[in-house]
Every structure is written in C-alpha cells, then in structure tokens.
C-alpha cells in the first residue's frame, strides 16, 4: 500500500464537516420527531443559490480527497463508488443528528446536495488521475520532497487556513492562555472547583514592539524550517520560501479584510511587523543549508519560544471586541473550523516534531 498524505487530510476534513454541521453543540434534546421524517419532506419553499453552492462545494473536497487516497493506496477498489457512499453516509448522519439541535434544521435537499458534491469531487479526482495529472504530482513530490514528508505536508497545507482566524499578533498562532483562563473561570462559576483554578499574581500585559517583531518573525520562519526539512534541493527551498512568504502575508491580509473590512487588509503591517519581515528574510538564508534534523530541532525550539511569549501576553480590549463580533456575526456558521486550526496548529506541530525527533533517536539507538 502506497503511503499518501490524502488519508490524514480526509480525516481532518471529515472532522471539520462534523464541526460545521453540528455547531453550536448546544441544547441537545429529543424533539419528538421521527428521524426519517426529513427524508420524505417536500422541497423547501425558501432556498438560495448560496445554500445550493455551499452544500455542494462543502462535500466536494471530501469526495476528491477520499478518491485520491483510494486510487493511491488501494487501486483495486471502486474509488468513486466508495467515496460517494462515504460522503453520502456522513451527510445523512449529520442531517439526522441535527434533529437533536434546535438551532439546526435537517433537510433532505441538503443531504442530496452534499451527496452530489461528494460525487463531483470523486469524479474530478478520478478524471485527473485517469489523464495522468496525479502521476505528475507523484513525480513532482518524489523530485521535491523526502519520502517521509506526509505529515509535514499536511501541516504546511493547513497553515495558511489557520492564519485566516484573527490573531492578536500577526502570524502568531496559539495564543490561547488568556482566553482559556476566562473560559474555565466562566465554566466553573458557582462550583467548588473554581477555587482550584490558579490565579496569576500579575496581569498579562501586551507584547512590547521588539517581542512582537520576534513573534511575527518566528511565525514565518517556523513553517519555513518545516518546509526546508523535507525539500531536497537548494533552489527548491528558495522557491518554497517565496511561496510560504506569499501565503503567510496573503492569508493574514485576507483575515484582516474579513475582520475589519477590505480597506484595512494591510493595516496590520506596522513598523514592528515590517522589521519582522526583514528579519525573517535575513534569518532564512543560512537555514537553506541546514540538515533535516537540525531544522526540526530549531523549529521545535522556536515554536516553544514563540508560544511562551504569546501566552505570557494579553490581547487588547479592542481586539477582543472585534473577535466577539467576528464570531457572532456573518461567520457564525464557519468560524469554528478556522478558529480551532488557529488555536491548535502550533501545538499539533510541537507534538509532531517531538515524535519525529524521538523516532530518529530510537532508530539510532536500535542501530
């Protein structure tokens, strides 16, 4: 069986579908309705083109990724049929579970559109594979990346998506301590467990400009080090670094545009950020020649340093208000997907790097 990054991507995307379908996960209860009733309900009176498009496009990537995974690892299986059945079954489960959520309304039309989306995605993947496009990707991957690059590629693919959720510090993912403390205090209110919650003696303060520059710089260098550790040749690393810079800056600008409005897309590039971008370019040059394990160690140390600085700082009151409006406004159906990526991406990377380094150490001891 051929190893492929498509399987973990399929699992991650399926988990995101579950989150988006069942959000906000509140007030679960039986409403006394037969769970099969929505299957035979008439066509809804009110629907929009956006509803149709979002339901189709929401499941198309799942069908595409599952078909790709099956074609790469189990070519003897009917990939399109299995992908269609998997997507349709997941959609049916989500619609059925929405019966227990008063804030959500199950629909046979949504189920049909989700199934159609999974089918279109599966057909697209099969067509690309049939005409050799996926073989070209395989040759490209073998030429550019080391054989065990699957996990790193998945994390790098998710990085620009994680950046779409607003962060107090640009490119500073994982600043969760202050918000976690507030959430725990609210959850434990009026319970004896509230006394167990540690109380800090000193209030968190915003980052100084020099530390903000360092966090932004590390926010670019960490994915660069991860990419450099799996790319084979020098010129390929230079190209990848340019692409990562563009994705990082572009995703952050898009996040600012969605949060504050298109006119503020570039408002986050203040003097500390400008200094950070220059430092990132300068520090990236020697990293081009470092070996894989050295880069992984440096990425792990840099990530721990960045998370320490970010989580010992507070977010501004203005940012907290803006984030509240972002979560409760037009993005209420989808904010959770990107939110969890922005919060958890660096911690998953820490675990991944530790696992890679521990595996290398065990292999050396065994040999």
C-alpha positions in Angstrom: 0.0 0.0 0.0 1.4 3.4 -1.0 1.7 6.0 1.7 -0.2 9.2 0.9 -1.0 12.4 2.7 -4.6 12.1 1.4 -5.8 9.9 4.2 -5.0 12.2 7.1 -6.3 15.2 5.1 -9.5 13.2 4.5 -9.8 12.6 8.2 -9.2 16.2 9.1 -11.7 17.4 6.5 -14.4 15.0 7.7 -13.9 16.3 11.3 -14.3 19.8 10.1 -17.5 18.9 8.3 -18.8 17.3 11.6 -17.9 20.5 13.5 -19.6 22.8 10.9 -22.7 20.6 10.7 -23.3 20.3 14.5 -22.2 23.8 15.6 -23.0 25.3 18.1 -23.3 21.9 20.0 -25.8 23.4 22.5 -29.2 22.4 23.9 -29.1 18.8 22.7 -32.5 17.2 23.2 -35.1 14.9 21.6 -37.7 17.0 19.8 -40.1 14.0 19.4 -39.7 13.9 15.6 -39.3 10.7 13.6 -35.7 10.8 12.4 -36.8 9.6 8.9 -39.4 12.4 8.5 -37.0 14.9 6.9 -36.1 12.3 4.2 -39.6 12.4 2.7 -40.3 16.1 3.3 -41.3 18.3 0.3 -38.9 20.7 -1.4 -38.4 23.7 0.9 -40.2 26.9 0.0 -37.3 29.2 0.6 -33.8 28.5 -0.6 -31.0 30.5 -2.2 -28.2 29.9 -4.7 -25.7 30.3 -1.9 -27.3 27.4 0.0 -27.1 25.1 -3.0 -23.5 26.1 -3.8 -22.2 25.8 -0.2 -23.8 22.4 0.3 -22.2 21.1 -3.0 -18.8 22.7 -2.5 -18.7 21.7 1.2 -18.5 18.0 0.3 -16.7 18.1 -3.0 -13.2 18.3 -1.4 -14.1 15.2 0.8 -15.0 13.2 -2.3 -11.9 14.4 -4.1 -9.5 13.5 -1.2 -11.1 10.1 -0.4 -11.0 9.1 -4.1 -7.4 10.3 -4.3 -6.5 8.3 -1.2 -8.2 5.2 -2.6 -6.6 5.5 -6.0 -3.2 5.8 -4.4 -3.4 3.1 -1.8 -6.0 0.6 -3.0 -6.3 0.8 -6.7 -8.3 -2.4 -7.0 -11.3 -0.8 -5.1 -14.1 1.2 -6.9 -12.9 4.6 -5.6 -15.8 6.7 -7.0 -18.5 4.5 -5.6 -16.8 4.2 -2.1 -16.2 8.0 -2.0 -19.8 8.6 -2.9 -21.1 6.2 -0.3 -18.8 7.6 2.4 -19.8 11.2 1.6 -23.5 10.4 1.4 -23.4 8.4 4.7 -21.6 11.2 6.5 -24.1 13.8 5.2 -27.0 11.6 6.3 -25.5 11.2 9.8 -25.1 14.9 10.1 -28.6 15.7 9.0 -30.0 13.1 11.3 -28.1 14.4 14.3 -29.3 17.9 13.6 -32.8 16.7 14.7 -31.4 16.9 18.2 -30.2 20.5 17.8 -32.9 23.2 18.0 -30.7 25.6 16.2 -30.3 23.4 13.2 -32.8 22.1 10.7 -32.2 18.8 8.8 -33.0 18.7 5.2 -33.3 16.0 2.5 -32.2 18.7 0.0 -29.0 19.3 1.9 -28.3 15.6 2.0 -28.8 15.3 -1.7 -26.6 18.3 -2.5 -23.9 17.0 -0.1 -24.0 13.7 -1.9 -23.8 15.4 -5.3 -20.8 17.4 -4.0 -19.0 14.2 -2.9 -19.8 12.6 -6.3 -18.5 15.6 -8.2 -15.3 15.7 -6.1 -14.8 12.0 -6.6 -15.3 12.3 -10.4 -12.8 15.2 -10.5 -10.1 13.2 -8.7 -10.7 10.1 -10.9 -10.5 12.3 -14.1 -7.3 13.9 -13.0 -5.8 10.5 -12.2 -7.1 9.0 -15.4 -5.4 11.6 -17.6 -2.1 11.4 -15.7 -2.2 14.7 -13.7 -1.9 12.9 -10.4 1.1 10.8 -11.7 2.7 14.1 -12.5 2.1 15.2 -8.9 3.7 11.9 -7.7 6.7 12.6 -9.8 6.8 16.2 -8.6 6.6 15.1 -5.0 9.3 12.4 -5.4 11.6 15.0 -7.0 11.0 17.7 -4.4 10.2 16.0 -1.1 11.8 13.3 1.1 9.8 10.0 1.3 8.5 10.6 4.8 7.2 14.1 4.2 3.5 13.2 4.5 2.8 14.7 8.0 4.8 17.8 7.2 2.9 18.4 4.0 -0.4 18.1 5.8 0.7 20.7 8.4 2.0 23.1 5.8 -1.2 22.8 3.8 -3.3 23.7 6.9 -1.0 26.6 8.0 -2.5 29.3 5.7 -6.0 28.2 6.6 -5.2 28.5 10.3 -4.0 32.1 9.7 -7.4 33.2 8.5 -8.7 33.3 12.1 -7.8 36.7 13.6 -4.8 36.6 15.9 -3.8 39.3 18.4 -0.3 39.2 16.9 0.0 38.7 13.1 1.2 35.2 12.3 1.1 34.4 16.0 -0.9 31.2 16.2 -1.7 29.5 19.5 -2.2 32.5 21.8 -4.8 30.8 23.9 -3.9 31.0 27.6 -5.8 34.2 28.5 -8.9 33.0 26.7 -8.7 29.5 28.2 -8.4 31.0 31.7 -11.5 33.2 31.1 -13.5 30.2 29.7 -12.5 28.0 32.6 -13.5 30.6 35.2 -16.9 31.1 33.5 -17.5 27.3 33.2 -16.5 26.7 36.9 -18.5 29.6 38.2 -20.8 28.7 41.2 -18.9 25.4 41.7 -16.4 24.5 44.4 -13.9 23.7 41.6 -13.5 27.5 40.9 -11.1 27.7 43.9 -8.8 25.2 42.2 -8.2 27.5 39.3 -4.7 29.0 39.5 -4.8 32.8 39.9 -1.9 34.8 38.4 -0.4 37.4 40.7 0.4 39.7 37.8 -2.0 40.7 35.0 -0.9 39.8 31.4 0.5 42.8 29.5 0.6 43.4 25.7 3.8 42.5 23.9 6.5 45.1 23.6 7.2 46.0 20.0 10.5 44.1 20.0 8.8 40.9 21.2 6.0 41.4 18.7 8.6 41.6 15.9 10.3 38.4 17.2 6.9 36.5 17.3 6.0 37.6 13.8 9.4 36.7 12.5 9.2 33.2 14.1 5.7 32.9 12.7 7.2 32.9 9.2 10.4 31.0 10.0 8.8 28.0 11.7 6.8 26.8 8.6 9.9 27.7 6.5 12.1 25.4 8.7 9.5 22.7 8.5 9.4 23.0 4.7 13.2 23.1 4.3 13.5 19.9 6.4 11.6 17.9 3.8 12.7 19.6 0.5 15.6 18.1 -1.4 17.5 20.8 -3.3 18.6 24.4 -2.6 16.7 26.1 -5.5 13.6 24.2 -4.5 13.9 25.6 -0.9 14.2 29.1 -2.3 11.0 28.7 -4.3 9.2 27.2 -1.4 10.3 30.0 0.9 8.9 32.6 -1.6 5.6 30.7 -1.7 5.4 30.4 2.1 6.0 34.2 2.4 3.3 34.9 -0.1 0.8 32.5 1.6 1.6 33.8 5.1 1.2 37.5 4.2 -1.7 36.9 1.9 -3.7 34.8 4.4 -3.1 37.4 7.1 -4.2 40.2 4.8 -7.3 38.2 3.9 -8.1 37.7 7.6 -7.7 41.4 8.3 -10.0 42.2 5.3 -12.7 39.8 6.6 -12.3 41.0 10.2 -12.0 44.8 9.8 -13.1 45.4 6.2 -11.3 45.4 2.8 -9.8 48.8 3.4 -7.9 47.5 6.4 -6.4 44.5 4.7 -2.9 45.8 5.1 -3.4 47.8 8.3 -1.5 45.1 10.3 1.8 45.9 8.6 3.0 48.3 11.3 6.7 49.1 12.0 7.3 46.0 14.2 5.8 43.8 11.5 7.9 45.4 8.8 11.0 44.8 10.9 9.9 41.2 11.4 9.5 40.6 7.7 13.0 41.9 7.0 14.5 39.7 9.8 12.6 36.6 8.5 14.2 37.1 5.1 17.7 37.6 6.6 17.5 34.6 9.0 16.1 32.3 6.4 19.2 32.5 4.3 21.5 30.3 6.5 18.6 27.9 7.1 18.7 26.9 3.5 21.8 24.8 4.1 20.8 23.2 7.4 20.1 19.5 7.6 16.7 17.9 8.3 17.1 17.1 12.0 18.8 20.4 12.8 15.9 22.2 11.2 13.4 20.2 13.1 15.2 20.9 16.4 15.3 24.6 15.6 11.7 24.7 14.6 10.7 23.0 17.9 12.8 25.4 20.0 11.5 28.4 18.0 7.9 27.2 18.4 8.2 26.8 22.1 9.8 30.2 22.4 7.0 31.9 20.4 4.2 30.1 22.3 5.8 31.2 25.6 6.0 34.8 24.5 2.5 34.9 23.1 0.8 33.2 26.0 2.5 35.5 28.5 0.9 38.5 26.8 -2.6 39.8 26.7 -4.8 40.8 23.7 -6.1 44.3 23.5 -9.6 45.1 24.6 -10.3 46.4 21.0 -9.2 43.1 19.6 -11.3 41.1 22.0 -14.4 43.1 21.0 -13.6 42.7 17.3 -13.2 38.9 17.7 -16.5 38.7 19.6 -18.2 40.5 16.7 -16.4 38.2 14.2 -17.6 35.0 16.0 -21.2 36.2 16.4 -21.7 37.8 13.1 -21.6 36.7 9.5 -19.1 33.9 10.1 -21.0 32.2 12.9 -21.5 29.0 10.8 -17.9 28.6 9.8 -15.7 30.5 12.3 -15.2 27.4 14.5 -13.4 25.4 11.8 -10.7 28.0 11.3 -10.7 29.0 15.0 -9.6 25.6 16.1 -7.0 25.4 13.4 -5.5 28.7 14.6 -5.5 27.6 18.2 -4.3 24.1 17.8 -2.0 24.2 14.8 1.2 25.1 16.7 0.5 22.6 19.4 0.0 19.8 16.9 3.2 20.8 15.3 5.0 20.6 18.6 3.8 17.0 19.1 4.7 16.1 15.5 8.2 17.5 15.8 8.8 15.7 19.1 7.5 12.5 17.6 9.8 12.8 14.6 12.8 13.6 16.8 12.0 10.7 19.2 11.7 8.3 16.3 15.1 9.3 15.0 16.6 8.9 18.4 15.1 5.4 18.8 16.3 4.4 15.3 19.8 5.4 16.1 19.8 3.6 19.5 18.4 0.5 17.7 21.1 0.5 15.1 
